[in-house]
Amino acid sequence: MTTTIARPSKTILCPVDFSPSSERALLHAAEHYTGDVELIVLHVGNAESGDRGTLLKEHLHHFSRYSDLLSAYGSQVRFAIEYGPTAATIIDYARRIGACMIVLGSHGASGIRRLLVGSTAESVMRHAPCPVLVLRSPEPVDETKAVHHKQKEAVL
């Protein structure tokens, strides 16, 4: 008897850089895209950043933690590592696998930092072969401004 495993009808690509922002995006994808969906968790590494064996062990450690987190959602998950320029590699990988959506986190860089460094999320949005959902990290609360604002409201 031959057993055939049906491929999911939708593939969601979730690139991660192991930051809290990308973890939030991954959990969002797992929570909101269930059923006949395969979630592919992609990390794009820098080919020149050291020994690939050591890097692979580090990446597998992160993936193992993600696997534990995602098990609660019952998602069909696959993990992948690619090397190259981040945005271009994400876009190329999405094309190759036929992703129907990309879900990624953004660090929310703004101003001069964004102009100098560029934005991976923005580049992916502009050139992706499918829709892209970018989840921006909440901005950190400046407690001194929050207290000052509350004091102003109390006076009014």
HELIX and SHEET records of a PDB file:
HELIX    1   1 PRO A   20  HIS A   32  1                                  13    
HELIX    2   2 ARG A   52  LEU A   70  1                                  19    
HELIX    3   3 SER A   71  TYR A   73  5                                   3    
HELIX    4   4 THR A   86  ILE A   97  1                                  12    
HELIX    5   5 GLY A  111  VAL A  117  1                                   7    
HELIX    6   6 THR A  120  HIS A  127  1                                   8    
HELIX    7   7 GLU A  143  VAL A  155  1                                  13    
SHEET    1   A 5 GLN A  76  TYR A  83  0                                        
SHEET    2   A 5 VAL A  37  GLY A  45  1                                        
SHEET    3   A 5 LYS A  10  VAL A  16  1                                        
SHEET    4   A 5 MET A 101  SER A 106  1                                        
SHEET    5   A 5 VAL A 132  ARG A 136  1                                        
END                                                                             
